[in-house]
Amino acid sequence: NQSSPATLRVIVTDTLAPTAVIQAPSSIPVGTDLVVSGANSFDIGGRIISYRWTLDGGTPVETSSASITFAAATTPLAVGLHTVQLVVTDDSGNTSSPAA
């Protein structure tokens, strides 16, 4: 005698945070645009869908592109040390720890 088949449905969820990886020049001449990239950021369970950039703790700028240019004409950088921070979000809504 055989039983009727038993069926079980399983939902697989992505709860792993992506990893933000930021690339930027170590120095630039005064008056030069600052171009930074998050193209090496990665997500094991899906794909990166947004990049949130912050320059010197200012207002975050969210992009769907892996790079951003902080234009010297609109955001002139003073001589000295500046910090760019990146947080990425994957297609499951998980966010990375900040990379700076």
N, C-alpha and C positions, 0 to 999 in steps of 0.2 A: 504494500500500500504506500502511496506517495501523498504527501501533503500538498496543498496549494502553495504556489510560490509566495515567499515573503518578500516584500519590497521595502527598501529603506532609501530615503532621499537624504543626501548630505550636501550641505552648502559649504563651499570652501571660501574663506574670507582672507583678505590680505590685511594683516595688522602690522606688518613690518614697515618701519619708517624708512624712507629713502635716505640717501647720503648726499649732502651738499658738498661739492668740491669747487672751490673758487680759484681762478687763475687771473693774476694781475701782474703788471710789471712791478718790480721792486722800487723803481723810481722813475719819474718823468720830469722833463723840464717845466718850469713855471709857465703857465699860459697854454699848456698842452691839454687836449682832451684825455680823459682817463677812460680807457676801454678795458672792461673786465668780462670774464667768461665763466659760465657755470656748465659748459658743455661736457665736462667729465663727471658731472653729478650722475648718480645712478640709482635705480630701484630694482630690487630683486624680484618683487612680485608683480610688477607692472611697468608703467612708464611715467616720466616726469611730465606734468602738465603746466606747472607754473613756477616762476622764479620770483622771489620777493627780495629786492635789493634795498639796502640802507647805507647811506653814506654819512659817516661821522654821527650816527645816532639820530639823523634827521627823519623826515617823513618817508616811510617805505614806498617803493615803487614796484608794482607787480607787473611782470611781463610773461608772455608765452614763449618768448625768445630766450635762448640760452646765454645771450650776451646783452650788455647795455653799455652805452657811452654816456659818461658824465661830461657834458660839453663845457669847455672852459669859458665859452662866451656867456653861458647862462648860470653856471655854477663854478665860478673861479675858485681854484684851490690855493690857499695861502701856502707859503713855503713852510714845510714841516711835515709831521707824520699825520696821515689820514687813515681811517679804517672803513673798509667796505665789508658789509655783512651780507650773506646770502642764506635764505631758507627756501627749500624746494618742497613742492607738494606733488604727490603722485595721483594717479587716476582713481585711487581708492579713498582719497582724502587724507592720507597720512602725511604728516609734515616732518621734515628733518630737524635735527639740531642745527643751530646756526654755525656757519663756517665764516671766518673772518680772515 
